[in-house]
Amino acid sequence: MGKDCKVNFSIREADTNDCALIRDIASKIWAPTYGSILSDEQLDYMFEMMYSVDNILKQMTEEGHRYLLAFADGEPAGYLSIEKKSPNVFIYQKIYALPELQGKGFGRYLFEQGIDYIRKIHPSAFTIELYVNRENPAVGFYRHIGMTQYGSRDHYIGHGFYMNDYIMTMDIIP
């Protein structure tokens, strides 16, 4: 992409037929995002735990996750998973963009599209919450767009591994 190239972003809600596509996008993002933060063993364990097609399907059909698929010039380029935690709190469980689109407005687009989606299903005030690895450079992005660090957590995920996250929030007023 040249400096003057305009990339067109679009988004749509995913359905159960998109589980393999979500896994494929994740496979292009996972190692570049976490390779310098987590061990290879934890990377592999977490990827299979979170992104097996069966687990994505379970998230959609049993756990209430809503996935939004994002595209850059018509090509799959990222995704967002939203889960309703309580009546007025929605968790961005996953928000990822291909590495080559980071820093080009795509992450902000994806974040804002999530807000627009929640507004359609929840027209009153709400809070967005997300968990981000404390070593992930995305922490700076989330602060830049107005999220606040609410706390931190060390969440055990099995096999001796933890997710060491900041808990970040943003209040959305209609």
Buried (B, 14 or more C-beta within 10 A) or exposed (E): EEEEEEBEBEBEEBEEEBBEBBBEBBEBBBBEBBEEBBEEEBBEBBBEEBBEEEBBBEBBEEEEBBBBBBBBEEEBBBBBBBBBEEEEEBBBBBBBBBEEBBEBEBBBBBBEBBBEBBEEEBEEEBBBBBBBBBEBEBBEBBEEEEBEBEEEEEEEEEEEBEBBBBBBBBEBEE
